Amino acid sequence: MRLNPGMENANDTTHVYATRRDRLRASLAAAGHEALLVSHAANRYYLSGFELHDAQCNESSGMLLVTASGRDQLLTDPRFLDAARRLWPKDDIFIYSSNRYQAMGDLFKSLGLEKILFEAKSLSYDTHALLSEYMDMIPCTGFVENLRLHKEPGEIELLRRSCAVNHAVMARLPDVLVPGITEAEAAWEIEKLFREFGASELSFPSIVAVNENAAMPHAVPGPKAATDGSLVLVDVGGRLDGYCSDQTRTFWVGDTPSDRFRRTLDMVQEAQNAALAAIRPGLSYRDAYMLAKNAFAAHGVDAAFTHSLGHGIGLETHEAPSLSPYAEGRLSPGMVITVEPGLYDADWGGVRWEYMVLVTDDGCEIL
């Protein structure tokens, strides 16, 4: 079964991407910069619709040059020429092959650029060094991420649909998590369910963890099998039309959950509810985290809460903001975040419960 069969990516229009680049252009101009070379894959896609992923972890599908003049350039190699032509003016597609960095430097100079910003978190040291031979390169962070922080109405709708797929998968898991199934087998069944419900891929490798393995927040599914009377932590997500979902639930295999499981789950959900009740515009990221932390502290178990309360989600599973004790900033309308407190004991296991949440004008909405 596929949810909402036949629907296409509502954001995949030339106008949407051009409007985003204009917003970026305005922020560049306000800061006195001529151009930004966008190399981070999700940022490139957000601004152009071109290639959400790089071809491999050690190679790039291309870069986007956004200029103050408005003459933006899509830079890629011959493998992606046909894909680029489908969404970008052909005169503004720059195809590189041999001597690519000199050719790119010549392009930048032909556009009248003397110096350009580059994304410090994504451009490799090697690429920066080679480009610096031909152009003055200035590191920057946050220009595109600041735009992505607040989701547009179309993005929110896509996140709702992606989240609906995740809910559908979770509803099927009591039939999947039966005595004898291994973590790895359950992860494969979950991936098949995401595909059946319409996801194009997983948002991230599925986490399925039985008993003490659930004490590792990012456990890798292995040969450990569920038994009658075991807990199973499942943290999974799928991508639909480019946008990610991310949900965690902790299940009990068997008819009668243990007292410790019930009590731990109660405390986790109490901490989650404390945060959800307060999430609204103006709440600081740190204070959101502390609401859950303090709820655990009231039971004397806060030391077992070992990660942040949550994170932003959109084109990437983990994006700004971070709801951590060290994060600076405040929630505002249009942010989509996860709220996922958990408690962990290496000798017993762990329990986590997660919602995706939209920050609204006067509170929040669970997606």
BAKE-40907 format. One record per residue (C-alpha): x, y, z. Coordinates in nm, 2 decimals, decimal comma, padded with zeros to 4 digits, always signed. Layout:
<bavexs>
+--------+--------+--------+
:     px :     py :     pz :
+--------+--------+--------+
:      X :      Y :      Z :
...
+--------+--------+--------+
</bavexs>
This chain:
<bavexs>
+--------+--------+--------+
:     px :     py :     pz :
+--------+--------+--------+
: +00,00 : +00,00 : +00,00 :
: +00,13 : +00,35 : -00,09 :
: +00,01 : +00,65 : +00,10 :
: -00,11 : +00,94 : -00,13 :
: -00,01 : +00,75 : -00,45 :
: +00,08 : +00,95 : -00,75 :
: +00,14 : +01,28 : -00,57 :
: +00,46 : +01,46 : -00,68 :
: +00,69 : +01,68 : -00,48 :
: +00,49 : +02,00 : -00,41 :
: +00,80 : +02,20 : -00,37 :
: +00,97 : +02,10 : -00,69 :
: +00,90 : +02,42 : -00,89 :
: +01,14 : +02,67 : -01,04 :
: +00,96 : +02,95 : -00,86 :
: +01,02 : +02,80 : -00,52 :
: +01,39 : +02,75 : -00,57 :
: +01,43 : +03,10 : -00,73 :
: +01,26 : +03,26 : -00,44 :
: +01,49 : +03,09 : -00,19 :
: +01,79 : +03,21 : -00,39 :
: +01,66 : +03,56 : -00,38 :
: +01,63 : +03,54 : +00,00 :
: +01,99 : +03,42 : +00,02 :
: +02,10 : +03,69 : -00,22 :
: +01,95 : +03,95 : +00,00 :
: +02,13 : +03,82 : +00,31 :
: +02,46 : +03,80 : +00,12 :
: +02,41 : +04,16 : +00,00 :
: +02,33 : +04,28 : +00,35 :
: +02,65 : +04,13 : +00,47 :
: +02,85 : +04,29 : +00,18 :
: +02,93 : +03,97 : -00,01 :
: +02,94 : +03,91 : -00,38 :
: +02,87 : +03,54 : -00,40 :
: +02,84 : +03,20 : -00,22 :
: +02,97 : +02,87 : -00,35 :
: +02,72 : +02,61 : -00,21 :
: +02,88 : +02,27 : -00,18 :
: +02,66 : +02,10 : +00,09 :
: +02,43 : +01,86 : -00,09 :
: +02,11 : +01,94 : +00,10 :
: +02,17 : +02,32 : +00,07 :
: +02,23 : +02,28 : -00,31 :
: +01,90 : +02,09 : -00,34 :
: +01,71 : +02,34 : -00,13 :
: +01,82 : +02,63 : -00,36 :
: +01,80 : +02,45 : -00,69 :
: +01,62 : +02,12 : -00,68 :
: +01,94 : +01,96 : -00,81 :
: +02,07 : +01,63 : -00,66 :
: +01,97 : +01,59 : -00,29 :
: +02,26 : +01,35 : -00,25 :
: +02,62 : +01,35 : -00,37 :
: +02,72 : +01,06 : -00,59 :
: +02,94 : +00,90 : -00,33 :
: +03,08 : +01,01 : +00,01 :
: +03,41 : +01,09 : -00,15 :
: +03,29 : +01,28 : -00,45 :
: +03,05 : +01,57 : -00,53 :
: +02,76 : +01,58 : -00,77 :
: +02,82 : +01,95 : -00,82 :
: +02,81 : +02,29 : -00,66 :
: +02,59 : +02,60 : -00,69 :
: +02,72 : +02,95 : -00,72 :
: +02,47 : +03,21 : -00,60 :
: +02,58 : +03,57 : -00,69 :
: +02,47 : +03,91 : -00,58 :
: +02,40 : +04,00 : -00,95 :
: +02,15 : +03,72 : -00,99 :
: +02,35 : +03,53 : -01,25 :
: +02,36 : +03,20 : -01,06 :
: +02,55 : +02,90 : -01,20 :
: +02,51 : +02,53 : -01,15 :
: +02,84 : +02,36 : -01,17 :
: +02,86 : +01,98 : -01,23 :
: +03,03 : +01,71 : -01,44 :
: +02,92 : +01,55 : -01,76 :
: +02,74 : +01,26 : -01,58 :
: +02,48 : +01,51 : -01,46 :
: +02,43 : +01,73 : -01,77 :
: +02,09 : +01,58 : -01,87 :
: +01,96 : +01,61 : -01,51 :
: +02,08 : +01,97 : -01,49 :
: +01,92 : +02,07 : -01,82 :
: +01,58 : +01,96 : -01,69 :
: +01,58 : +02,22 : -01,42 :
: +01,84 : +02,49 : -01,49 :
: +01,89 : +02,74 : -01,78 :
: +02,14 : +02,58 : -02,02 :
: +02,35 : +02,89 : -02,05 :
: +02,40 : +02,89 : -01,67 :
: +02,52 : +02,53 : -01,65 :
: +02,89 : +02,50 : -01,61 :
: +03,03 : +02,15 : -01,70 :
: +03,37 : +02,07 : -01,57 :
: +03,60 : +01,77 : -01,63 :
: +03,98 : +01,80 : -01,65 :
: +04,15 : +02,10 : -01,49 :
: +03,82 : +02,17 : -01,32 :
: +03,95 : +02,41 : -01,05 :
: +04,13 : +02,63 : -01,30 :
: +03,81 : +02,63 : -01,52 :
: +03,60 : +02,72 : -01,22 :
: +03,84 : +03,00 : -01,13 :
: +03,82 : +03,13 : -01,48 :
: +03,44 : +03,12 : -01,46 :
: +03,43 : +03,31 : -01,14 :
: +03,65 : +03,58 : -01,29 :
: +03,44 : +03,60 : -01,60 :
: +03,15 : +03,69 : -01,38 :
: +03,34 : +03,97 : -01,23 :
: +03,40 : +03,81 : -00,89 :
: +03,71 : +03,89 : -00,69 :
: +03,63 : +03,68 : -00,39 :
: +03,36 : +03,43 : -00,29 :
: +03,22 : +03,27 : +00,02 :
: +03,24 : +02,90 : +00,07 :
: +03,06 : +02,67 : +00,31 :
: +03,33 : +02,59 : +00,57 :
: +03,16 : +02,28 : +00,70 :
: +03,13 : +02,10 : +00,36 :
: +03,40 : +02,21 : +00,13 :
: +03,71 : +01,98 : +00,16 :
: +04,04 : +02,12 : +00,25 :
: +04,18 : +01,99 : -00,07 :
: +03,92 : +02,15 : -00,29 :
: +03,96 : +02,48 : -00,10 :
: +04,33 : +02,47 : -00,15 :
: +04,30 : +02,41 : -00,52 :
: +04,04 : +02,68 : -00,58 :
: +04,23 : +02,93 : -00,37 :
: +04,50 : +02,93 : -00,64 :
: +04,25 : +03,11 : -00,86 :
: +04,01 : +03,30 : -00,63 :
: +04,00 : +03,46 : -00,29 :
: +03,80 : +03,21 : -00,08 :
: +03,63 : +03,33 : +00,24 :
: +03,48 : +03,07 : +00,49 :
: +03,13 : +03,11 : +00,62 :
: +02,86 : +02,91 : +00,80 :
: +02,48 : +02,93 : +00,83 :
: +02,37 : +03,14 : +00,53 :
: +02,16 : +02,87 : +00,38 :
: +02,09 : +02,68 : +00,70 :
: +01,93 : +03,00 : +00,85 :
: +01,68 : +02,99 : +00,56 :
: +01,61 : +02,62 : +00,61 :
: +01,55 : +02,67 : +00,98 :
: +01,19 : +02,78 : +00,93 :
: +00,99 : +02,55 : +00,70 :
: +00,77 : +02,69 : +00,43 :
: +00,40 : +02,58 : +00,41 :
: +00,48 : +02,34 : +00,13 :
: +00,77 : +02,19 : +00,33 :
: +00,54 : +02,14 : +00,63 :
: +00,29 : +01,96 : +00,42 :
: +00,57 : +01,73 : +00,29 :
: +00,69 : +01,66 : +00,64 :
: +00,33 : +01,58 : +00,75 :
: +00,31 : +01,32 : +00,47 :
: +00,65 : +01,18 : +00,54 :
: +00,56 : +01,15 : +00,91 :
: +00,23 : +00,98 : +00,82 :
: +00,43 : +00,71 : +00,64 :
: +00,63 : +00,66 : +00,96 :
: +00,31 : +00,63 : +01,17 :
: +00,19 : +00,37 : +00,93 :
: +00,51 : +00,17 : +00,97 :
: +00,50 : +00,19 : +01,35 :
: +00,14 : +00,07 : +01,35 :
: +00,26 : -00,25 : +01,18 :
: +00,55 : -00,32 : +01,42 :
: +00,36 : -00,52 : +01,68 :
: +00,31 : -00,79 : +01,41 :
: +00,68 : -00,77 : +01,31 :
: +00,84 : -00,78 : +01,66 :
: +00,77 : -01,14 : +01,76 :
: +00,98 : -01,38 : +01,96 :
: +01,27 : -01,51 : +01,76 :
: +01,31 : -01,22 : +01,51 :
: +01,66 : -01,07 : +01,52 :
: +01,73 : -00,70 : +01,52 :
: +01,87 : -00,73 : +01,16 :
: +01,57 : -00,92 : +01,04 :
: +01,33 : -00,67 : +01,19 :
: +01,53 : -00,38 : +01,04 :
: +01,49 : -00,54 : +00,69 :
: +01,11 : -00,58 : +00,74 :
: +01,09 : -00,22 : +00,85 :
: +01,27 : -00,10 : +00,54 :
: +01,03 : -00,30 : +00,32 :
: +00,73 : -00,14 : +00,50 :
: +00,87 : +00,21 : +00,43 :
: +00,90 : +00,12 : +00,06 :
: +00,55 : -00,03 : +00,05 :
: +00,41 : +00,29 : +00,20 :
: +00,57 : +00,51 : -00,05 :
: +00,91 : +00,62 : +00,09 :
: +01,19 : +00,66 : -00,16 :
: +01,45 : +00,55 : +00,09 :
: +01,52 : +00,54 : +00,46 :
: +01,61 : +00,87 : +00,63 :
: +01,89 : +00,69 : +00,81 :
: +01,99 : +00,33 : +00,88 :
: +01,72 : +00,18 : +01,11 :
: +01,79 : +00,13 : +01,47 :
: +01,64 : -00,19 : +01,62 :
: +01,78 : -00,28 : +01,96 :
: +01,68 : -00,56 : +02,19 :
: +01,72 : -00,53 : +02,57 :
: +02,07 : -00,41 : +02,68 :
: +02,15 : -00,31 : +02,32 :
: +01,88 : -00,05 : +02,36 :
: +02,11 : +00,14 : +02,60 :
: +02,31 : +00,25 : +02,29 :
: +02,11 : +00,54 : +02,14 :
: +02,25 : +00,46 : +01,79 :
: +02,27 : +00,08 : +01,82 :
: +02,34 : -00,11 : +01,49 :
: +02,09 : -00,40 : +01,43 :
: +02,26 : -00,74 : +01,47 :
: +02,19 : -01,10 : +01,54 :
: +02,04 : -01,06 : +01,88 :
: +01,68 : -01,19 : +01,88 :
: +01,37 : -01,07 : +02,06 :
: +01,23 : -01,31 : +02,31 :
: +00,90 : -01,34 : +02,49 :
: +00,95 : -01,08 : +02,77 :
: +01,20 : -00,84 : +02,61 :
: +01,20 : -00,48 : +02,52 :
: +01,28 : -00,35 : +02,16 :
: +01,37 : +00,01 : +02,09 :
: +01,30 : +00,11 : +01,73 :
: +01,42 : +00,44 : +01,59 :
: +01,34 : +00,47 : +01,22 :
: +01,25 : +00,72 : +00,94 :
: +01,18 : +00,74 : +00,58 :
: +01,22 : +01,00 : +00,30 :
: +00,91 : +01,10 : +00,10 :
: +00,95 : +01,36 : -00,18 :
: +01,28 : +01,46 : -00,03 :
: +01,17 : +01,52 : +00,33 :
: +01,26 : +01,30 : +00,62 :
: +01,07 : +01,15 : +00,91 :
: +01,22 : +01,03 : +01,24 :
: +01,03 : +00,85 : +01,51 :
: +01,13 : +00,63 : +01,81 :
: +00,91 : +00,39 : +02,00 :
: +01,00 : +00,13 : +02,25 :
: +00,80 : -00,19 : +02,24 :
: +00,75 : -00,49 : +02,48 :
: +00,75 : -00,83 : +02,32 :
: +00,51 : -01,05 : +02,52 :
: +00,18 : -01,00 : +02,70 :
: +00,29 : -00,85 : +03,03 :
: +00,55 : -00,57 : +03,03 :
: +00,78 : -00,58 : +03,33 :
: +00,73 : -00,33 : +03,61 :
: +01,07 : -00,17 : +03,53 :
: +00,97 : -00,13 : +03,17 :
: +00,64 : +00,03 : +03,26 :
: +00,80 : +00,26 : +03,51 :
: +01,08 : +00,37 : +03,28 :
: +00,83 : +00,43 : +02,99 :
: +00,61 : +00,64 : +03,22 :
: +00,91 : +00,86 : +03,32 :
: +01,01 : +00,91 : +02,96 :
: +00,67 : +01,01 : +02,85 :
: +00,63 : +01,23 : +03,16 :
: +00,95 : +01,42 : +03,06 :
: +00,83 : +01,44 : +02,70 :
: +00,50 : +01,58 : +02,80 :
: +00,67 : +01,84 : +03,02 :
: +00,86 : +01,97 : +02,72 :
: +00,56 : +01,95 : +02,48 :
: +00,34 : +02,15 : +02,72 :
: +00,59 : +02,44 : +02,72 :
: +00,72 : +02,44 : +02,35 :
: +00,62 : +02,76 : +02,19 :
: +00,79 : +03,06 : +02,02 :
: +01,04 : +03,23 : +02,25 :
: +01,14 : +02,92 : +02,45 :
: +01,51 : +02,88 : +02,44 :
: +01,66 : +02,56 : +02,31 :
: +01,84 : +02,50 : +02,64 :
: +01,52 : +02,55 : +02,84 :
: +01,34 : +02,30 : +02,63 :
: +01,61 : +02,05 : +02,71 :
: +01,60 : +02,14 : +03,08 :
: +01,23 : +02,08 : +03,11 :
: +01,29 : +01,71 : +03,03 :
: +01,61 : +01,70 : +03,23 :
: +01,43 : +01,84 : +03,54 :
: +01,14 : +01,59 : +03,50 :
: +01,40 : +01,31 : +03,51 :
: +01,58 : +01,48 : +03,80 :
: +01,26 : +01,47 : +04,01 :
: +01,28 : +01,09 : +03,99 :
: +01,66 : +01,09 : +04,05 :
: +01,73 : +00,94 : +03,70 :
: +01,85 : +01,24 : +03,51 :
: +02,20 : +01,09 : +03,48 :
: +02,05 : +00,82 : +03,25 :
: +01,94 : +01,09 : +03,00 :
: +02,25 : +01,11 : +02,79 :
: +02,16 : +01,30 : +02,47 :
: +01,99 : +01,62 : +02,37 :
: +01,61 : +01,65 : +02,38 :
: +01,58 : +01,67 : +02,00 :
: +01,68 : +01,83 : +01,67 :
: +01,55 : +02,00 : +01,36 :
: +01,44 : +01,78 : +01,07 :
: +01,36 : +01,85 : +00,71 :
: +01,58 : +01,76 : +00,40 :
: +01,82 : +01,61 : +00,65 :
: +01,73 : +01,40 : +00,95 :
: +01,95 : +01,61 : +01,18 :
: +01,95 : +01,98 : +01,11 :
: +01,92 : +02,30 : +01,31 :
: +01,81 : +02,37 : +01,57 :
: +01,96 : +02,14 : +01,84 :
: +01,77 : +02,12 : +02,17 :
: +02,07 : +02,07 : +02,39 :
: +02,21 : +02,22 : +02,71 :
: +02,47 : +02,40 : +02,51 :
: +02,26 : +02,54 : +02,22 :
: +02,19 : +02,91 : +02,18 :
: +01,87 : +03,04 : +02,03 :
: +01,50 : +03,03 : +02,07 :
: +01,21 : +02,85 : +01,91 :
: +01,00 : +03,03 : +01,66 :
: +00,70 : +02,95 : +01,43 :
: +00,77 : +02,72 : +01,14 :
: +01,05 : +02,52 : +01,30 :
: +01,00 : +02,14 : +01,29 :
: +01,18 : +01,96 : +01,57 :
: +01,19 : +01,62 : +01,73 :
: +01,12 : +01,57 : +02,10 :
: +01,28 : +01,24 : +02,21 :
: +01,38 : +01,20 : +02,57 :
: +01,52 : +00,86 : +02,68 :
: +01,66 : +00,67 : +02,97 :
: +01,94 : +00,42 : +02,94 :
: +02,11 : +00,15 : +03,16 :
: +02,39 : -00,05 : +03,00 :
: +02,30 : -00,36 : +03,21 :
: +01,93 : -00,35 : +03,13 :
: +01,84 : -00,15 : +02,82 :
: +01,68 : +00,18 : +02,73 :
: +01,35 : +00,34 : +02,65 :
: +01,31 : +00,64 : +02,41 :
: +00,99 : +00,79 : +02,28 :
: +00,99 : +01,05 : +02,00 :
: +00,75 : +01,28 : +01,82 :
: +00,81 : +01,52 : +01,53 :
: +00,67 : +01,86 : +01,64 :
: +00,58 : +02,18 : +01,45 :
: +00,63 : +02,50 : +01,64 :
: +00,32 : +02,71 : +01,58 :
: +00,23 : +03,08 : +01,66 :
: +00,11 : +02,99 : +02,01 :
: +00,25 : +02,65 : +02,10 :
: +00,33 : +02,33 : +01,90 :
: +00,16 : +02,06 : +01,70 :
: +00,26 : +01,69 : +01,70 :
: +00,29 : +01,58 : +01,34 :
+--------+--------+--------+
</bavexs>
